[in-house]
C-alpha cells in the first residue's frame, strides 16, 4: 500500500460519499500557511471541514486516532483562514471521514464522524 496514492483514493471516495448525500463540495486540498484541509463541503447551511483518514481494512487502529491535538489545531487555524478569505457566515463543523480500503485501494467501508472535534 503506497501511502500517498492511498490517501488520494481515500479523498476521492470521501468526496463521492459526500456528494451522494447531497453535500456541495466547496473545495479540496485547501492549503494555506497554517495547514491543509482535505475537503470543504456544505449542507443545510453548515460548512464542514472534513479531515480524511484512509487506512487498510485490516488495521487495528482507527484512522480517527491519527487526528491528534496538533492536527486539530492546524485544521482549526486553516479553517479560520478559509472562513476569513471566503467570507463564510454559515455554521461551521469539523468532521472526520474514516475510509477503509483493501490492499488494492478498493473501497471497503466509510465511517463518517460529524462534529469530531
SULDANOR-V47231 format. One record per helix or strand of 2 or more residues. SS is the DSSP state (hx for helix, st for strand). FROM is the first residue (numbers start at 1). LEN is the number of residues. Records with the same first field share a line. If there is no record, write none. Layout:
BEGIN
SS=FROM-LEN / FROM-LEN
END
This chain:
BEGIN
hx=3-18 / 63-4 / 69-18
st=24-9 / 35-9 / 46-11 / 91-11 / 107-7
END
